[in-house]
């Protein structure tokens, strides 16, 4: 008896949507095609390819890594286990960044710890007049970010370094933006769910979750233009201490923005003019 998508789905441990997404990957077809051909006999080679992907998903590997891409800010970005999987809440960081430079012509922008490049590339594409520089300590991450920039037609500069280490000379920016590692090293979530598969150095600073944020906030005044802004993403319970970091360094108009779940996810402020 031949196997069809219909019979394969009945025996699959995966939810219907994930089942269909994996078959779209294997066959290179649309979801509509799958629905129209769900009774067609499956090629044994295709079935074997699907089984391999299904086994990875059953083992807990994130769909984004299996498929090799994830949607962010209305665009499709390539992702691998070398970078974090783009998350919806990080779109609020892009929103904050674009708001911060809305009235600035030809803004100079620095993205620290760019990862797959979703934030820097989104800003560069939404503000073609901006000069965006993206940095990361991981060379593998920079390669992914550069691929995404090429495939999406974004023009920006990439540099290798840890936070401000890549910044030479006296260049200053209208905006510094970052989604740094902010999970406490002792947080048990690091060994659960999708986080088990993501690069640990992009998730935690190896300390209390505020170490990288301290470095970014404390170093920002030396790299911002007067009136420039700093926007950072942080953990669900870190808004108050991050606002204190901003205020202690002398930032003004410091505020935290809530995501769709009502969690204070982004904090930003301006360097005095």
Order of alpha helices (4+ residues) and beta strands (2+ residues): alpha-alpha-alpha-alpha-alpha-beta-beta-alpha-beta-alpha-beta-alpha-beta-beta-alpha-alpha-beta-alpha-beta-beta
